[in-house]
């Protein structure tokens, strides 16, 4: 019998760790999970790419997003690329400000385009226009 070690917690995604950072969310599916707080807690499963900050370039596969506001922003975008900065909304009395995805600025779009542009010297540096599929464009 073979055994595996548990996965690394360094691949977890917590919104609080990425406030003000530019993130590409790729929502894959809606799901439900039982948590210590409630049964059948809704979540959206996303692939995530961090585009700015100390974790720039970090990719997290199949991360679960439970935050209600962010879940609402992502659940209608299944299969799409959602670009934005992790931000905070307005706090209600006695509560912390909720997390949300802030619309990208023109500068954010430029950062994302540069991040996903083929690197100089790579084989994909000069694709032929009629060979590029719209699904290959990250946004």
C-alpha positions as CSV (number, residue, x, y, z in Angstrom):
1,X,0.0,0.0,0.0
2,X,1.3,3.5,-0.9
3,X,0.6,6.6,1.2
4,X,0.6,10.3,0.2
5,X,1.4,13.3,2.3
6,X,-1.4,15.8,2.8
7,X,-1.4,18.7,0.4
8,X,0.4,21.9,1.2
9,X,-1.5,24.7,3.0
10,X,0.7,27.2,0.9
11,X,-1.8,26.5,-1.9
12,X,-4.8,27.8,0.0
13,X,-6.5,31.0,-1.1
14,X,-7.7,33.4,1.6
15,X,-9.2,36.7,0.3
16,X,-7.8,38.6,3.4
17,X,-4.2,37.7,2.2
18,X,-4.7,39.4,-1.2
19,X,-6.4,42.7,-0.5
20,X,-5.5,45.3,-3.2
21,X,-3.8,42.6,-5.3
22,X,-4.8,42.0,-8.9
23,X,-6.2,38.5,-9.4
24,X,-7.5,36.5,-12.3
25,X,-10.4,34.3,-11.1
26,X,-11.5,31.5,-13.4
27,X,-14.8,30.2,-11.9
28,X,-15.2,26.5,-12.8
29,X,-18.3,25.3,-11.0
30,X,-20.8,26.0,-8.2
31,X,-20.7,23.5,-5.4
32,X,-21.9,22.9,-1.8
33,X,-19.9,21.7,1.1
34,X,-20.6,21.0,4.7
35,X,-18.7,23.3,7.0
36,X,-18.5,23.7,10.8
37,X,-21.0,26.6,10.4
38,X,-23.7,25.0,8.2
39,X,-24.5,22.1,6.0
40,X,-24.7,22.6,2.2
41,X,-22.7,25.8,2.3
42,X,-22.5,27.2,-1.3
43,X,-19.1,27.9,-2.8
44,X,-17.6,28.6,-6.2
45,X,-14.6,26.6,-7.3
46,X,-12.0,28.7,-9.1
47,X,-8.6,28.5,-10.6
48,X,-6.7,31.6,-9.4
49,X,-3.7,33.4,-10.7
50,X,-2.1,36.2,-8.6
51,X,-0.9,38.9,-10.9
52,X,0.6,41.4,-8.4
53,X,2.2,41.5,-5.0
54,X,4.6,39.1,-3.2
55,X,2.8,36.1,-4.6
56,X,2.9,37.3,-8.2
57,X,2.7,34.4,-10.5
58,X,1.2,32.0,-7.9
59,X,-1.5,29.7,-9.4
60,X,-4.0,27.9,-7.2
61,X,-6.1,25.2,-8.8
62,X,-9.6,24.5,-7.7
63,X,-9.8,26.9,-4.8
64,X,-13.1,27.2,-2.9
65,X,-14.6,30.7,-2.5
66,X,-17.2,30.8,0.2
67,X,-17.5,34.6,0.8
68,X,-21.1,35.5,-0.1
69,X,-20.4,38.7,-1.9
70,X,-17.5,37.4,-4.0
71,X,-19.4,34.2,-4.6
72,X,-22.2,36.3,-6.0
73,X,-19.8,38.1,-8.2
74,X,-18.3,34.9,-9.6
75,X,-21.2,32.5,-9.8
76,X,-22.6,34.1,-13.0
77,X,-19.2,34.0,-14.7
78,X,-18.6,30.2,-14.8
79,X,-16.2,29.4,-17.6
80,X,-15.1,33.0,-17.9
81,X,-12.0,34.9,-16.9
82,X,-12.8,37.5,-14.1
83,X,-10.1,40.1,-13.6
84,X,-10.1,42.4,-10.6
85,X,-8.5,43.5,-7.3
86,X,-9.5,42.0,-4.0
87,X,-11.1,44.9,-2.1
88,X,-13.2,45.6,0.9
89,X,-16.8,47.0,0.9
90,X,-18.5,49.1,3.6
91,X,-18.7,47.6,7.0
92,X,-22.0,47.3,8.8
93,X,-22.2,48.3,12.5
94,X,-20.3,45.7,14.5
95,X,-19.1,43.8,11.5
96,X,-15.9,43.7,9.4
97,X,-16.0,45.1,5.9
98,X,-16.9,42.4,3.4
99,X,-14.5,41.3,0.7
100,X,-15.4,42.0,-2.9
101,X,-13.8,42.0,-6.4
102,X,-13.2,45.5,-7.6
103,X,-13.4,46.2,-11.3
104,X,-10.0,46.4,-13.0
105,X,-8.6,49.8,-14.1
106,X,-7.0,50.4,-17.5
107,X,-3.6,50.0,-15.7
108,X,-4.8,46.7,-14.3
109,X,-5.8,45.5,-17.8
110,X,-2.3,46.5,-19.1
111,X,-0.7,44.6,-16.2
112,X,-2.8,41.5,-17.1
113,X,-2.0,41.8,-20.8
114,X,1.7,42.0,-20.1
115,X,1.5,39.1,-17.6
116,X,-0.1,36.8,-20.1
117,X,1.8,38.0,-23.2
118,X,4.1,35.4,-24.6
119,X,7.6,35.8,-23.2
120,X,10.3,37.0,-25.6
121,X,12.0,34.0,-27.3
122,X,9.1,31.6,-26.6
123,X,7.6,29.6,-29.4
124,X,4.3,31.3,-28.9
125,X,5.7,34.8,-29.2
126,X,4.3,35.4,-32.7
127,X,1.0,33.5,-33.2
128,X,-0.6,33.7,-36.6
129,X,-3.9,35.6,-36.2
130,X,-6.1,33.0,-37.9
131,X,-4.6,30.3,-35.6
132,X,-5.6,32.1,-32.3
133,X,-8.8,30.8,-30.8
134,X,-10.8,33.3,-28.8
135,X,-10.8,30.8,-25.9
136,X,-7.0,31.2,-25.7
137,X,-7.3,34.9,-24.9
138,X,-7.3,35.3,-21.1
139,X,-9.9,38.1,-21.0
